[in-house]
Amino acid sequence: MIEKMKNPKVFVPLGLLLLLGLAPFIIPDSEYEQTVLIACMLLAIMASGWNLISGLAGYVSLGHSVYLGIGMYTGAILGQAWGIAPMYLMPVGGLVAAIVAALLGAIVLRARSHSFVIISIAALWTIQLLAQIAKPITGGADGLVIRPPSWAKEFGPTPYFYIFFGILCLTILLARFVMNSRLGAGLVAIRNDEGKAAAIGINTTLYKITAYSLSAIPFGVAGAVYGQYLSFVNPLGAFGILASVTLVLAALSGGRGTLWGPVIGGFIIALANEFATVTSSGASARVFILGIILILVVMFLPAGLLPTVSEKWAKHRNRNVAVKFIDQTSIASSTSRVDTAAIQSRAVIEQIEGKNLLEVHDIRKSFGGIKAVDGVSLGIKRGSITGLIGPNGSGKTTLFNCMTGVYTPDSGSVLLGGEDITGHKVWTRAHGGLGRTFQITRLFRSMTVLDNLVAPLERTSPREMAAGRYSGEEVSRAREVLAFMGLQEFEKQKGSDLSFGQQKLVELAQVLMLRPSIVLLDEPASGINPTLIGKLSDVIR
């Protein structure tokens, strides 16, 4: 613990956070300064919450401020109905926001990339319109007036300052917990390659909805007290798109996907926003300044401020450190005495004498007028090696995609161990014993080799997903598989740093982690040197 505190990445942010908490005592008569810092903390809270779905999973939402509005209206409506101050309803605001996010996420997370961005904006405007229509509940366009607490005149903004400070600290703890959990590892895998994540057994739908719901909690909690802080809430203010754009800019400026980047970015953008407000009477100046910041970030800090500084600092520290290179032939000649039972099938599918382990019956798949697969049938027995031969473009990979669930065949069926799995999800087939590799390797390039192997979970219970990233039997099993493959020296290297042949071996190791009963290898030897081909052949046999 003491060693960790000596790390500048740890003690510098914590020191600044402590300094922030002491701000009301450091700056006397600081009502204006506290008001500015409250705006900074609110934006940092939202940027950190947004980071859970957009930074980790890669689903960029431009309508995420909708959950701040939901928290504001939850506090205002229930506070009036129950006769209590909205600030006491912060947990309820977070819960309502999480429930709405889970329901909405089950719909909008079916889309990806640019489609998801557009749908997230549409969802924001739809809820804004509903709030305007539901006048008996929300007050319509006129909004709701919230009575300020009796202590507001006596203590000023100081109580609100510490409430938002507490929410910010809890949001940082939530983000740290998710990033260091098995859920966080799965989300990063989804960001790298969602299709590959599903192929190795990650329930991408569950992971995304969970992250989307968790990301809404800080918004809802902060919204419940923010409405009382403003003493007023209306649809245009609660569900405005400018807040969403601002929080996205904050996360991008600081560095999305990191713990402290969105917090730093939140303070930078909020202070820039305040500067524009003080120095100019029009909103156009604010938009101009934020636009300049966005251009500078895209041009000079595409990864964000914190990752860029961290990278330069790491290069400075390591410039005199000798780099250890590992000869690829050492992989091929590895003779680690590892118990091969560690990588063998768990034999969950009983093989009946004379029966096929995998059967394909009359599979057909067309893309428009092109018949990629036309009436293919085959059977594969346990322990056999079956070759599927054909020229480029003959439909071999398409057939693999139909067998593993990437594509839904137009007709036909796929049976594994006698069970019809034609309608099963990709990750369900992977956990059922059907593994596959890809023609062009699809490792999670930003993750280490060990992370690539431990990302999928055999069980997706809340307890398993919340467990530490390197906890449980999966880590020891991953190291056993790496030793069997002769890759134990590469455990801490990123996937992007490996050669193509090494990536092929790591991809096969990913498949072996789930103890498959059968493995579909899509051109496993293409593009690698003869030495590694020999190693690959030994592993397959």
C-alpha positions, 0 to 999 in steps of 0.5 A: 500500500505504501509503495502504491502511494509513492507512485505519482499517478496515485498521490498527485490526484489524491493530493489534489482531491484533498486540496479540493475538499479543503477549498472552503477553508483555504479561500475565505468568503468564497461563495463565488469560488465555491459556486464555480467549483460546484459546477466543476465537480458536477461536470466531473461527476457526469464525465466519470459516469459517462466514461463507464459506458463510453470510455470503457465499452466504447459506446459514445452517448451524446444524450447521457445528460438525460439521466441528470434530468431524470434525477432532478425530476425524481427529487422534485416530484417525490420531494413535493409528494412526500414533503421532504427535501429532494437532496434526501432523495439522492439514492432514489434518484440514482436508482430511478436513473439506473432502472430507466437506463437498463430499460432504455439500454436494452433497446438502444444498445442494439445499435453500434457506432454512429447509429448509437450516437444518433439514437442516444440523442433521439432518446434525450429529445424524446424524454424532453418532449415527454416531460413537456407533455406530462404537465400535471406531473412535471409542470410542463414547459413551465417546470417545477419550483423547488423551495430552498432549504432553511439553512441556504441563507445562513450557510450559503453554498458550502453544504452543497459544495460538500455534498457534490464533493462526496458524490464526486469521491463516490463516483471515482470509487465506483469507476475504480471498482468497475475498471479493476473488476472482471466486468471492466475487463470485459468492457474493454474487450468489447471496446476493442472488438465486440464480435471477438469478445462474444466469440470467446464467451463474453455476454456482450449484451449483459455487460453493456446493459450493466455498464450503461445502468451503472453509468447513469447512477452518478447522474441520478444521484447528482441530479436529485440535489442539483435540482434543489441547488438551482431551486428550479427544474424544467424540461429544456434545462434538465434534458438539454443537449448542451450538457451532454456535449460538454461532458463528452468534451470533458472526458475526451479532453482529460482522457476517456477510458482512464480513472482521473482523465474525466475528472481533470477534463471536467474541471478544465471544461467547466473553468473554460465555460465560466471564463467565457461566461464572465468575459462575454455576455453572449452564449456564442463566445462559450460555444466558440471557446469550447469549439477551440478546445475540441479542435486542439484536443483532436489535433494535439491530444487525441488520446486526452491530456492524461494518457498523453502526459503518462506516455511521455513520462513513461518514455522519459523514465524508461529511456535508459532502461534496457529492453529485453527481446524474446526470440520467437524461436524460444516459443517454438522450442518451449518444453514447459512441463505443464499438465496437458489436462489444463488445456484439454476439454472439460468433456461436458458433451458425452460422445456416443459411439458412432455419433458426430460431435458437431453436425451441420445440416443443409446450411444456406446463406445468401447476401443479396443475389450471392449464395455464399453457402449453398446446402452444406452438410457435414459431420465431425467426430470427437478427436478427429481433424477435419479439413475444409478446403476451397479457394478464396471466396468459396464461403469457408469463413461464412460457413464458420460464421454460421456455425458459431452464430456470427451469422444466422443461416437462411436455412439449415441447422447446427447441432453440437453434441446432439443439441440444436444450437442454431438459435443460440447466441455466440457466447452461449455456443462458446461456453457450450464447447464450440471455440473458433479462431479467425483468419486475421487475428483479432486480439484485444490490442490495448490489453495485455496477453494475460487480460486477453485470456482472463476477460471471458467468464464461465459464469456471469453472476453479479458476484463473478462480474464484480470480482477483481480482474486478476482474482479466481481460478481463471488467472492460474488457468490462464498462466497454465495455458500460456505456459503450455503454449510457451507464451509465459514470457509475454504475459504482461505485453500488450496484444499490439506488441506481438508479432502476427505469429505470436498473436495466432498462438495467443488467440488459440490460447484464448479459445483453450481457456473455455476448454472447448470440445471442438475448435474451428481454426480459420487458416491457422498457419497463414502469415506465420513463419515455419518455426511457429507453424511447427509449434502450432501443429504440436498444440493442435495435435 
